């Protein structure tokens, strides 16, 4: 599959650049610690329209598998509306946040399976969901095929129109003096699905953001711009000084807070199909 090879090549380019810039860094769990805490949300919160769109496919007796579900941003609210949720994710840090969030919300029908999706065995469910994961998957065909084989009734994927790793590309270029290798998004994913024989339903949902609210102070805005998984810890001081130097180009002060001029407008895409379509 030429499009699948192009997808893998894009992942390889991202990993090669990251390995060069992060040489010498030690990360036992790249998604643990503060990163995992950022992805933890109250399961009983008022759901936005985008998560509601996913939940609309649920029936009360359903079981759900969330492939790469992290701290449960999507799967834990779904657990309140179905029989059982299984979150398959390899990160110990995400496991900690998921189980803590479930306990605090009194959710007992959700469990965390600490495993890479492709290594997980004996899974079967009515729905298989994955949200904001495919940008990091090199073997995208095997990943998608396993979703299709695991789901009894429906596969649901969501991606953002600009993948989260790519949203900080302007900061990356300022800090490192080179363009960031972009992670694959829907423009690369959809041709893979089509070549696999999958003709999914596609809905463009509401705008989304990595920010819960705008930074309220100059210092918070600098911190927000200078952090990110693309940044090596050894370059934190460089990133902070670079953002300070270019602050006027990067932020606009408004009554609501500091608006990041460098962040693009982003919509979420919901991609779904009935299983059994893969070739």
N, C-alpha and C positions, 0 to 999 in steps of 0.2 A: 504494500500500500504506500504509494508515494506521499499522500497527505499525512499518513501516520509517521513516516520517516521524517517528514518536515517538522512534525510536532515534536518528535524525539530530539531532533537536531536543535530545536529552539530551547528545550529543557537543558540539553548539554551545554549550549552557549551560556545560559544563565548560571549553571553550576560551575562552569570553568571560570567565569569572571568572579563569581563569589569566592571560589577556592583561592584564587590569586589574591584578592583583596583581604580575605580573612585568614591568610596563611599564619599559622601559629596560634590561632584562636582555639580554645577548647570549649566545646559545647556538647555535653552529654545529652541534653534534651533541648533542641533548638526552640521548641514550642512550650517550654516550661516556664516557671517563675513568673515574672511580671507580665510576660506575653500571654500566658494562660489566664492570668487574672483579668486582663483586658477583655477577654472573650467570654467572661462569665456574666450572665444576665439572670435576672429574677425570672424563673419559669412562669410565675403567676402575674407577670406584668401585662399591661394592656398591649396586645399584639398589634404590630403594624400590618398594613395591608399585604405586604409581601409574604410574611409568614402565614397570614390567614389564607393566602392563595395556595400555599402548600397544604395547609390543614384542610382545605376544602375537598381534597381527595380522600380523606380519612373516613372510615366507618368505625363505630364504637368497638366492634369485635376484632379490629385489625391488629396485626403485629407489624412493627416497623423496624427496619434496619437503617441506621444512619452511617454511611461510609465516610470515615474521617470526620466524625461529628464534634471533635474537640471537647469544649467545656459544656456542650449541650445547649447552645444558643437556640437551635431549632428543635432538637429531639426532645428536650425536657418539656417544652410547652405542648408538643404533640402527645407526650405520655399522659397528659391530662385529658386527652380526647380519644384514647384507644386502649387496647388490652395490654400491650407490652411494647417497649422500645429497647432495642439493643444498639448501643453506640460502639462502633468498631474504630478504634484509634490507637496508634502506637505510643502516644506521648504520656509518660507518667505524670507530668505536670498537669496536663489536661484531665487525666483521670482524677487527680486530687480535687480539681475545681468542679468537675462534673458531679462527683459523689457528694461534695459539700453542698452544692447548690440543690441537688435532689433531696438531701436530708433536711435542709432548711425549709424547703417547700413541702415537705411531707410526701414526697413522691416515692412509692415503693415498687412500681412496675417498670422501672428503667434500670438497666445494668450496663456497665462499661466492660467491653471486651478489649483488653490491651493487646492489639495486634495490628499489623499492617493489613489493609483491606485484602491484598492479594494472597496473604498467608492465612487468613481466617478460614476455618473449616466448618462444615455442617451448619450453614446458615440457610434459613428459608423464612420468607416473610411476605405479607401481602404487598407492602410498599417498600421499596428501597430508595432512599433519599441521599443526595450528597449536595452540600452547599459550599461554594468557594473552595473547592479542593482540586479540581482538575488542572489548575495552573501549575501544579507541582508534580503531576503524574507523567512519568516518561513513557511507560507502556500503556498508553491510553486505550488501545484496542482491548487488551486483556482486562483492564479496569472496567470498561464499559460492558464488555461481554459478561463479566462476573455479576455486575449489577442486573443485567437482563436475565441471567440464569437464576439469580437468587429471588427475584420478585415474582410473585404469583399473579399480581393484578396490574401493578403500575410501577414505572421507574420515574423518579422526579429528580432533576438536576437544576441547580441555580448557579449562574455565573454573573459577574458584574461586567458591564460594557467596557470598563477599564479595570483590568485585574488589580486588586489591591497592591501587589508587589510593584506594579508599574506607576502607581499614582504619585510616588515620590521621585519620579525620574528627573524633574527639574532640580531638586535638591541634590540628588546623586551627581548630576553633571557639574553643579557648582563645587561640590566637595572634592570629587575625584578628577575633574577635568576630562571626563570621558562620558560617552552616552551609556546609560544603563541598558543592558541586554533585556529586552521585554519578554516577560512570561507569556505563554500562549493563552489567548482568550477565546471568545465565541467565534471569532473569524477563523481561527484554526480548528476549533472543536467541531463546529457544524459540518465541515467537509469530511471529517473523519466519520461522523455518524452516518452521513449520506453514503459514503463509500462502503460502510458496513451493512447497508441495506435498511437503515433506520430512517424513517421519515417522521420526525417528532412534531408535536404541537409546540409552538413557540409563542410565548407571551412576553411583551416588554412591560415590566412592572414599574413601580414608583421609583423615584430617585432615592439613592442610598448614600451613606457617608460613613467613613471610619470614625468620625467625630460624633460623640453624643451631644456636645454643645461646643460653641466657639470658645477658644481660650480667652480668659477674662483679663489677663495681665500680659505685659510684654514678655516677662520671663517665661510664663506658661506657653506662649506662642513659640518662643525660641526652642523650648524643650520639645514641644510637639513636632516641630519641623526637623529637629536634629536627631530624633530617635527613629528606630526602625530596624527591622531584621537585615536590611541591605547594608547597614552600617557596622563595621567592625568596632568592638569596644575600644580598641587602641586608637581609633580615629575620632572618638567622641569630642575631644577638645577642638580638633580641626573642624568638625561639623558645627559645633556651637559658635565658634568664631566666624565661620563662613556665613552662617545664618544671620548673625549680628551685623556683619558687614553689608549684607544684601537685604536687610529687614524691610526697608521701604519698598523694595520690588516684590517682596514675598507676601506682605500682609497689608490689609487695609483696616484701619480702626473704625469700628461702627458702634452704635449704641448697644448692640447685642454682644459685642466682643470683637476680637481680632479675626477678620475673615481671611482665610488663606487664598491668595490669588494664584498660587501654584497648583492647587488641587483642581482637577477637571470635574465637570458635571458627570455624574455616573448614574446609570439606570441598572436595575437588576433584570436579568432575563430568566424566565422559567421555561425549561425544556423538559418535555414529558412524553412518554409513549407507553403503550401496552407491551409487555414482554413477549419475546418470541420472534422479534423482527431481525435479529442480528444474523449476518451471513458468515 
